C-alpha cells in the first residue's frame, strides 16, 4: 500500500523509532494544520482572496498550497485508493514545481475568486483526514516527507502573516489584523561591539534534528578579525539616518540600490508614515501605531541595510560571521530577520535531491541574499543558527532588519 520515497531535501531524524516517530508527527501534523487555520480566523472571503503585489499570495492560496503539498507528494503517489479532492487544484495550487507541470501564474493568484474560502477549508479537511489515516503506516522515507511538509507549512504561516499585512497596508482604512499583537516598548540596550571568533570554524547544519537541504553540508570557513553589534539597529537609530539625508545621498548606496530608491521614490522603511501633525507612525498587524523608537527597524531591503551600514561607517556581517557568533551566544532579539552581506549560494558539496522535492531550495540559489535569525512571525522551531532565509535585495515586505559588523 505504501511505497518508499527517494531522498528528501533535509536532514532526517535518524534514530527515532518508526511507530513512535509516526505518532509524534501525527500530533504535530494536527497542531500545525490547526494553527494555519487559526491564522485565517476572522478573515472574510475577500480578505483571504486579495493579492496586493506579485511577491505576495492570498491567504486562501497559502491554505490550499500547503494542502496540495501533502496531497501531491504523499497521498497521490503513496496511498492506495486516494482520490484527488478536485482535479483542478493541482493546476491552481502548485507553486513553482516544474516537475509537477503547468500551474496558474503567480501574479494572478488574487484573481482566484473561486474556489471560495469555504471550499479551501473543506479541501484541508479532506487532506487532513487522509493523512491522519496514512501517517501511522508510513515508512521512514515518507515520514521524512511529512516532516518536510510540516516545516514547509510553517514557512507559509509566516508568509501568510507578511502577505496579509501588505494587503491591509494598501487599504486606506488601514484595517487591524489582530489587536493582540503589539509592538515592543522595551528600552533598547546601548549598542556594544562583540568581538567575533576568527580563524577556521564550521558552519552548516550538524545533522541533529531537522534542517533544510540548503543548510548543509557542514563545512569549514575562515573568519578574519571582526566584531558584531550586540543587537539590531533600532527605529530611533534609523530615524537619524533619515534626518541626516541617508536616502538622498548616493555615496552610501550600491548602484542598483540607488537606482531602486529613485525609481520607487523610497525614503522610509516600508510601513512608516506621518500623521497630520508630523508624528511618525508604523503600520503593523496591530494596525497603525506610534513609531516605537526602541524597537528593531524592520521591513527594509538589502539595499537599505547596506546603505545604513555604509552611512554608519560599518558593514553587514557575513553569513559565516553571524552563524559562528550565534553558535557562541550572540544575543538574538528574534524580532527581525537580519540581512547579511552573503549571497545565497550552495555550500561546498551541496546536491539537490532528485525529483520535484529537489526544487525546494536549490534552484533559487541565484541573485538572492541570506538573512539569519528569526522574526516575530517565525515559528519557534525555525529559529536556529544554521537556518538560511533568503530574499532578493529589493524585497522588504518581510520582517527584515539588520545588525552591524566591522573589521578589526
Secondary structure, 3 states (H helix, E strand, C coil): CCCCCCCCCEECCCCCCHHHHHHHHHHHHHHHHHHHHHHHCCCCHHHHHCCCCCCCCCHHHHHHHHHHHHHHHHHHHHCCCCCCCCCCHHHHHCCCCHHHCCCCCHHHHHHCCCCCHHHHHHHHHHHHHHHHHHHCCCCHHHHHHHHHHHHHHHHHHHHHHHHHHHHHHCCCCCCCCCCCCCCCCCCCCCCCEEECCCEEEEECCCCCCCEEHHHCCCEEEEECCEEEECCCCEHHHHHHHHHCCCCCCHHHCCHHHHHHHHHHCCCCCCCEEECCCCCEEEEECCEEEECCCCCECCCCCHHHHHHHHHHCCCEECCHHHHHHHHHCCCCCCCCCEEEEEEECCCCCCCCCCCCHHHHCCHHHCCCEEEEEECCCCCCHHHCCCCCCEEEECCCCCCCEEECEEEEC
